[in-house]
Amino acid sequence: MLPTVSTIPLRHMASGDVLSLQVYKFIGAHPGKKVYIQSNLHGAEIVGNAVIHQLIEFLQAVNDTDLLGEIWLVPVCNPMGTNARSHIFSSGRYCVYEAKDWNRIFWDYEKDTDDLLAFANSQINFDPKVVRRNYLTAIKQKFDKLLEKIHSPSGSPYTQRFSSKLQSLSLDADYLIDLHSHTNQGLNYLYFFRNREESAKYFLLQFGIQLDTYDGDAFDEAFIKPWLALEECFKQLGREMRFDVEAWTLELGTGMQMNPDSVEKGIRGVKNYLAQKGVLRISGFPIESTSHEMSLKLKTVVKKYYAPTGGMIQSRVELGNSVKAGERLYQVLNFNKEGKLPTVIDVSAEEDGLVYDLCSNQAVNEGEFVLAIIG
């Protein structure tokens, strides 16, 4: 099966060059779900590009009769971020011109409407498929109005133009997968949303973090938040409604690295998820996920540690280690300009947990991130 490849102009630069997106669309012989997968929204988080490359190669060997629906793949989805450099380091987490995180700029329909409960009430007796179709129409109508403002004669900031491009590709998807990694050093896991715990296990990762608090500005949040809100409205009206709409952010290891283990876990998890959801019929999948031990945690149990003073980090606990409350996490070798000898400060864990995120730079100023633990 060969993909349809389309190139979408993204930004015209002062130099005359044009930055673009490239979308690979695999269309099955049978109708079904739409899956949207993108990578590299943050500049240093490149491992997802290898996952998408392997997916492209894999899907070319799949018969179109074994794909129910369609899969859209968008690697290197943020060329501005990917190309950003500070000396030899790939930063690209922020749009420096507007001082915004590239993954905190997306349009949230729920914030742009005030009649969700009334809409739910008007659909209370409808079949879920009809409700989904009607709701998606309402979302698209509001999105079209947003596009009119963005492309008005007065223009709009680039982050709005960029975010609207990605959202226009993914707005009508059923399943959305945003491939990230840590800008620092990190483990392989995913972020997920309420009532999607069972599907989270399909990715076969070590653990998942449920976003029990979020503002809707991140890519996955903006996609699924309106559907979660509508489910809640139906619940208030006395009807349980669960839409088959899911959004995931996979965090695959360390930034600025194409780590083979993270790539392998990413491609294996995505294949298994697509097979479990009935999108792909492929040999070896789905893998029975009930036997897979996956720890599911709430985002609110994450504890981040910041340097109490400036200095050099030493004797730090290793990534992936479990720690107990009171156990030393790291030391700060602190220098001063007061005519005194250097001091070493111990920092201990406030509670039990797993070390899943470490800063790459072991020279820290006071108040800078050092590591994160999930309990």
TATA-V187233 format. One record per residue. N is the residue number from 1. RES is the residue in one small letter. SS is DSSP state (2 for helix, 1 for strand, 0 for the rest). Layout:
((N RES SS) (N RES SS))
//
This chain:
((1 m 0) (2 l 0) (3 p 0) (4 t 1) (5 v 1) (6 s 1) (7 t 1) (8 i 1) (9 p 1) (10 l 1) (11 r 1) (12 h 1) (13 m 0) (14 a 0) (15 s 0) (16 g 0) (17 d 0) (18 v 1) (19 l 1) (20 s 1) (21 l 1) (22 q 1) (23 v 1) (24 y 1) (25 k 1) (26 f 1) (27 i 1) (28 g 0) (29 a 0) (30 h 1) (31 p 1) (32 g 1) (33 k 1) (34 k 1) (35 v 1) (36 y 1) (37 i 1) (38 q 1) (39 s 1) (40 n 0) (41 l 0) (42 h 0) (43 g 0) (44 a 0) (45 e 0) (46 i 0) (47 v 2) (48 g 2) (49 n 2) (50 a 2) (51 v 2) (52 i 2) (53 h 2) (54 q 2) (55 l 2) (56 i 2) (57 e 2) (58 f 2) (59 l 2) (60 q 2) (61 a 0) (62 v 0) (63 n 0) (64 d 2) (65 t 2) (66 d 2) (67 l 1) (68 l 1) (69 g 1) (70 e 1) (71 i 1) (72 w 1) (73 l 1) (74 v 1) (75 p 0) (76 v 0) (77 c 0) (78 n 0) (79 p 2) (80 m 2) (81 g 2) (82 t 2) (83 n 2) (84 a 0) (85 r 0) (86 s 1) (87 h 0) (88 i 0) (89 f 1) (90 s 0) (91 s 0) (92 g 0) (93 r 0) (94 y 1) (95 c 1) (96 v 0) (97 y 0) (98 e 0) (99 a 0) (100 k 1) (101 d 1) (102 w 0) (103 n 0) (104 r 0) (105 i 0) (106 f 0) (107 w 0) (108 d 0) (109 y 2) (110 e 2) (111 k 2) (112 d 2) (113 t 0) (114 d 0) (115 d 0) (116 l 2) (117 l 2) (118 a 2) (119 f 2) (120 a 2) (121 n 2) (122 s 2) (123 q 0) (124 i 0) (125 n 0) (126 f 0) (127 d 0) (128 p 2) (129 k 2) (130 v 2) (131 v 2) (132 r 2) (133 r 2) (134 n 2) (135 y 2) (136 l 2) (137 t 2) (138 a 2) (139 i 2) (140 k 2) (141 q 2) (142 k 2) (143 f 2) (144 d 2) (145 k 2) (146 l 2) (147 l 2) (148 e 2) (149 k 2) (150 i 2) (151 h 0) (152 s 0) (153 p 0) (154 s 0) (155 g 0) (156 s 0) (157 p 0) (158 y 2) (159 t 2) (160 q 2) (161 r 2) (162 f 2) (163 s 2) (164 s 2) (165 k 2) (166 l 2) (167 q 2) (168 s 2) (169 l 2) (170 s 2) (171 l 0) (172 d 0) (173 a 0) (174 d 0) (175 y 1) (176 l 1) (177 i 1) (178 d 1) (179 l 1) (180 h 1) (181 s 0) (182 h 0) (183 t 0) (184 n 0) (185 q 1) (186 g 1) (187 l 0) (188 n 1) (189 y 1) (190 l 1) (191 y 1) (192 f 1) (193 f 0) (194 r 0) (195 n 0) (196 r 0) (197 e 2) (198 e 2) (199 s 2) (200 a 2) (201 k 2) (202 y 2) (203 f 2) (204 l 0) (205 l 0) (206 q 0) (207 f 1) (208 g 1) (209 i 1) (210 q 1) (211 l 0) (212 d 0) (213 t 0) (214 y 0) (215 d 0) (216 g 0) (217 d 0) (218 a 0) (219 f 2) (220 d 2) (221 e 2) (222 a 2) (223 f 2) (224 i 2) (225 k 2) (226 p 2) (227 w 2) (228 l 2) (229 a 2) (230 l 2) (231 e 2) (232 e 2) (233 c 2) (234 f 2) (235 k 2) (236 q 2) (237 l 0) (238 g 0) (239 r 0) (240 e 0) (241 m 0) (242 r 0) (243 f 0) (244 d 0) (245 v 0) (246 e 1) (247 a 1) (248 w 1) (249 t 1) (250 l 1) (251 e 1) (252 l 1) (253 g 0) (254 t 0) (255 g 0) (256 m 0) (257 q 0) (258 m 0) (259 n 0) (260 p 2) (261 d 2) (262 s 2) (263 v 2) (264 e 2) (265 k 2) (266 g 2) (267 i 2) (268 r 2) (269 g 2) (270 v 2) (271 k 2) (272 n 2) (273 y 2) (274 l 2) (275 a 2) (276 q 2) (277 k 0) (278 g 0) (279 v 0) (280 l 1) (281 r 0) (282 i 0) (283 s 0) (284 g 0) (285 f 0) (286 p 0) (287 i 0) (288 e 0) (289 s 0) (290 t 0) (291 s 0) (292 h 0) (293 e 0) (294 m 0) (295 s 1) (296 l 1) (297 k 1) (298 l 1) (299 k 2) (300 t 2) (301 v 2) (302 v 1) (303 k 1) (304 k 1) (305 y 1) (306 y 1) (307 a 0) (308 p 0) (309 t 0) (310 g 0) (311 g 1) (312 m 1) (313 i 1) (314 q 1) (315 s 0) (316 r 0) (317 v 0) (318 e 0) (319 l 0) (320 g 0) (321 n 0) (322 s 1) (323 v 1) (324 k 0) (325 a 0) (326 g 0) (327 e 0) (328 r 1) (329 l 1) (330 y 1) (331 q 1) (332 v 1) (333 l 1) (334 n 1) (335 f 0) (336 n 0) (337 k 0) (338 e 0) (339 g 0) (340 k 0) (341 l 0) (342 p 0) (343 t 1) (344 v 1) (345 i 1) (346 d 1) (347 v 1) (348 s 1) (349 a 0) (350 e 0) (351 e 0) (352 d 0) (353 g 1) (354 l 1) (355 v 1) (356 y 1) (357 d 1) (358 l 1) (359 c 0) (360 s 0) (361 n 0) (362 q 0) (363 a 1) (364 v 1) (365 n 0) (366 e 0) (367 g 0) (368 e 0) (369 f 1) (370 v 1) (371 l 1) (372 a 1) (373 i 1) (374 i 1) (375 g 0))
//
